[in-house]
């Protein structure tokens, strides 16, 4: 398949992708650069703060250490408080102390004391006149008040009087004696060279610059003396040094990578914007160019389906419209193929059933050629129909397998039959005619083959299929082989015979049954005849006659001789058990339990699961034998007539007992209540309740005539709880109330007297 349009689209948009990704990368680089600048500024601020802190701490430590030493030494106080000239020992002591203080730090240039009263200067070398001191100019400024106490701006001093080599120092003045004296001054000079070396050691001269300015804005020092890099560099941080009134300004030198990237980053932002604009223009151009094939397709679709689009009344996306048209086309094709296959299968199934039932036989030969898998068929072709049935379909097959598995197994069964018949002299056509039955139409390949030989081959195929399916698929099958049929119109006769065989699986000798050749259907006995035989069996059973076994045998012989279908046999057995239950269960509670609906259902289930008629007969014979023993035991232990008379006498004696009932009799005579009611109805042709009511009404009439007892008292004497109940029953029986009856009878008696 050509993929020209695919590659065309791919290579059309690939440059946009390439340039866009490139710009995104450089934009990311710009953002990273901004982050780096912030981090560089932060790092520079930390470094500058550290430098400022270091300088401030060092200057402070020098000042504090010298001040503490001077304040703790008593000689310094005596030097300024003595009005006379101090001794040489004191001068030596102070000079020695100044030497030690000068040597305590490499940053200290010199330390000396100035005595305003005597106008002497005391240095590490001893005492001298001011006029001969190299730093006389600074002392003059102190005397004149031009400078105050504290740290002073950077200045230059001469190291000695002879050479007067200038040295830049940072000076701090302290009024003596400490802390606020006015007799003199302590002068401490710190080397600027030491400060400069410390600054240079902390600054990377290739990348960074640091400028120190005083409070007037004058440059005190440029790190590494790099004035050009400082002038052209980018300032990042400014930090004040309050002790010395200095300001530290730090940043990045001009000409390094950081500054270059900062400039380039903005160039790339401009390039990115231009590229995005170009990409948008390029996308519009390529899209318009690539849309032309789609536009052509859309024009053709709209020209063919313009009416459908007008009826929809809504706009639709082109690609969605194309997709919808293609999907509809595919669905129509799939539906057509599906309906075509279903139609063929439906026509084939319809033709198959028409052959089986002998209906709609017009033009059947042409339909067989078009739809059936059979070969040449004519009026002389020999056919045999076989009906297969899945044994125990509901409880065995449906419960074990899911719906999908059932369909798969049924399909496999059809293939097994076709494969087994392929190597024989017959062709087969299989169709499922119900959920549990399959019909197989066999056609002889050899026209001259006899019907007997064809039946033998088909029986072998059926037996092989049953055996293979039972071993491999764990499914039990039964096959009924119909009689041979010559010609298409006789197929339904073979099917009728095969179906009759399957319906008589209890009479089958094995799981494969075959209709006899030329067999005529025996006229079946009427259902009334079987019911009469069952009634005779129940009568003999109830009369405790041992001939019930012979009668049961005759019933099963009739089933077999008349080839009764399995369903009718089971229905008649159910009727027999129900009739037997009605006749004998009332004799005792034990018989009633054995012939309950639950036990009868269990018997019927066992009969349903039996595979042969002999099994059914054996099952019934064993169960009925046990039932007969129980029945005989009940009838032998109780005399029928004696029991009836005894019950009658007992009721006549106890009719006034309000607890007298069938339950009472059942407990008294050890028989069931139903049986007691049955005995009364049989012997006295009346119900137990009516018998008791008759006795009570006779006694009531007697008491009404012979006594003056109230109706309540009479009711208690005859077995009723109250007079209201007695009056209601009496009126129902006699037609008048008890009071009217008493009054009427007494009036009749008085009139006779």
C-alpha positions, 0 to 999 in steps of 0.5 A, a space after each residue: 500500500 502506498 504511503 505517499 500522503 503519510 510521508 508527505 505529511 511527515 516531512 512537511 511538519 518535521 522542520 517545524 518540529 525541529 526548529 520548535 524543539 531547537 528554540 525550546 532548548 535555547 529558551 530553556 537555556 535562557 531560563 537556566 542562565 537567569 537562574 545561574 545569574 541569580 545564583 551567581 549574584 547570591 554567591 557573590 553577595 555571600 563572598 562579599 559579606 564574608 570578606 566584609 565580616 573578616 575585615 571588620 572582625 580583624 580590625 575590631 580584634 586589633 583595636 580591642 586587643 591593644 586597648 585591653 592591653 593598654 588599659 590593664 597596664 598600670 605604667 600607661 596610667 602613670 605615664 600620663 598622670 605624672 607631672 614630672 618627667 617619667 623615669 627611664 624604667 617606666 619608659 622602657 616598660 611601656 616601649 617593651 609593651 608597645 613592641 609586644 603589641 606591634 608584634 602580636 599582628 602582622 597587620 599592625 604598622 606601628 603604635 605610639 603614645 603622644 603626651 600633650 603636656 610634655 609634648 613627647 612621643 613614646 614609640 617602640 624605640 623609646 621617648 623622643 621629641 615631636 619635632 624629630 618624629 616622622 609622623 609629626 604632621 598627624 600629631 599636629 592635626 590631633 593637637 589642632 583638633 582636625 581629627 577626632 577619636 576613632 578610625 580615620 580615613 586611609 593616609 600615607 606615613 613615612 616609615 623613618 625620618 631619613 628616607 620618609 618612604 610613604 606607607 598607606 595605613 589605616 589609623 585609629 586614635 584613642 584618647 588617653 588615659 582610657 577611656 576618655 582622657 585628655 592628656 594624650 593620644 594612643 595612635 594605632 596604624 594598620 597596614 593597608 597592604 595587609 588589608 589589600 592582600 587579604 582582599 586579593 586572596 578572597 577575590 578571583 581576579 579573572 572573574 570578579 572585581 571588588 572596589 572599596 570606597 570611603 564615605 566620600 566616594 573615593 576609591 580606597 582599593 581595587 582588588 588586584 588593582 584591576 581598574 579596567 575590569 572594575 570600570 567595565 564590569 557588571 555590578 552585583 552587590 554593595 555592602 557597607 562596612 560601618 566601622 571604617 565608613 567603607 563601601 564594598 562594591 562587587 560584581 563580574 568583570 567585563 568580557 567573561 562568559 557570564 556577560 556574554 551569555 547574558 547578551 546572547 540569551 536575549 538574542 535567542 529570545 528574539 530569534 525564538 519569537 521570529 521562529 515561532 512566527 515563521 513556523 505559524 506561517 509555514 504551518 498555515 501554508 503546509 496545512 492548506 497544501 495538504 488539505 487539498 486531497 481531503 477537500 477533494 474527498 469531501 466534495 465527492 462525499 457531499 455530492 453523493 450525500 448532500 441530502 443526508 447532510 441537509 436533513 441533519 441540519 448541523 455542521 460536522 467536522 470533515 474528518 469526522 464526516 469521512 470517518 462516519 461515511 467509512 464506518 457506515 460503509 463498513 457496517 453495511 458490508 458487515 451487516 450484509 455479510 452477517 445477514 447473508 450468512 444467517 440467511 443461508 443458515 436459516 434457509 438450510 435449517 428451514 429446509 432440514 426441518 421441512 425434510 424431517 416433517 414432510 412439509 413444503 416439499 416443492 422444488 426441494 431438489 433444487 434447494 438441496 443442491 444449493 443449500 445442503 452439504 449432501 451430494 447428488 440427490 434424486 428420487 431413488 436415493 436412500 436416506 436414514 434419519 438418526 436422532 441424538 439426545 443429550 442424556 440428563 440435559 438439565 441436571 448434567 449438561 446445563 449445570 456443568 457447562 456455561 452457555 459458551 461451553 455448551 455451544 462449543 461442545 454442540 459444535 464439536 459434536 456436529 464435527 465428530 459425526 461428520 468426521 466419523 461418517 467421512 470414511 464410510 459409504 454414507 454422507 451426513 447432514 447434521 442440525 440441532 432441532 432443539 436444545 438437547 436433540 440433534 438430527 442427522 440425515 444420512 445419505 448413501 453414497 452407493 445407490 445400489 447399497 442395501 438398506 440393511 448394510 446402510 443401517 449397520 454402517 450408521 449404527 457403527 457411526 452412532 456407537 463410535 460417536 457415543 463412545 468417543 464423546 463420552 470418553 473425551 467430552 464427558 457427555 452421555 448421548 442416546 441415538 435413535 436410528 430411524 427406518 430406511 427411506 427411499 426418496 426425499 418424500 419418505 425422509 419424514 417417515 424415517 424421522 418419525 421412527 427415529 424420534 419414537 425410538 428416542 422417546 422410548 429410551 427406557 426400552 432401549 437395549 443400550 444407548 443406541 436404538 434402532 427402529 425395526 425394518 417395516 415396523 408397524 406401530 402397535 395400537 396404544 392402549 387407552 390411558 383409562 386402561 392403564 389407570 384401571 390396571 393401576 387401580 387394581 394394583 392399589 386395591 390389592 395392595 390395600 387388601 394386603 394381598 400378595 398379588 399386587 406384585 403380579 399386577 405390577 409386573 403386568 403393568 410393566 409388561 404392558 409398558 414394554 409390549 405397547 412401547 410406551 414413551 418414557 414420559 407416559 411411563 413416568 406420568 403413570 408411575 406418578 399417578 400410581 404413587 399418588 393413588 396409593 398414598 390416598 388409599 393407605 397413608 391414612 392408616 398410620 402416621 408412619 405410612 403417612 410419612 412414607 407416602 408424603 409428597 417429599 418421599 414421592 418426589 424422591 421416588 420420582 427423581 430416582 425414576 427420572 434418573 433410571 436408564 432402563 425400564 428394568 431399573 425403574 421396575 426394580 426401584 419400585 418393587 424394592 420401595 413398595 415391598 418395604 411399604 407393604 411390610 409397614 402397611 401389613 404390620 399396621 393392619 395386623 396390629 389393629 382390628 378394624 371392626 373392634 377399633 370402630 366399635 371401641 371408638 364409638 363407645 368411647 365417644 358416646 361416653 366422653 361426648 360431654 368432654 370439651 377436649 374431645 377431637 380427632 387429635 384426642 382420638 388419634 392419641 387415644 387409639 394410636 391412629 392418625 386423625 385422617 384415618 379416624 375421620 375416614 373410619 367414621 365416614 366409612 362405617 357411619 356415613 357421617 363425619 366425626 364432628 356430626 356424630 359428636 354434635 348429634 349426641 350432644 343435641 340429644 342430651 341437650 333436649 333431654 336436659 331441657 325437658 327434664 330439668 330447670 337448669 339454665 342454658 349455661 349449665 346445660 352447655 357445660 354438661 354437654 361439652 360446650 364452653 358457654 350457652 351462646 355456642 350451645 344455642 347457636 348449634 342447637 338452633 342450626 340443628 333443630 331450627 329453634 332456640 333452646 328456650 323456645 324448644 323447652 317452652 314448646 315441649 312443656 306446653 305440649 305436655 301440659 295440654 296432654 295432661 
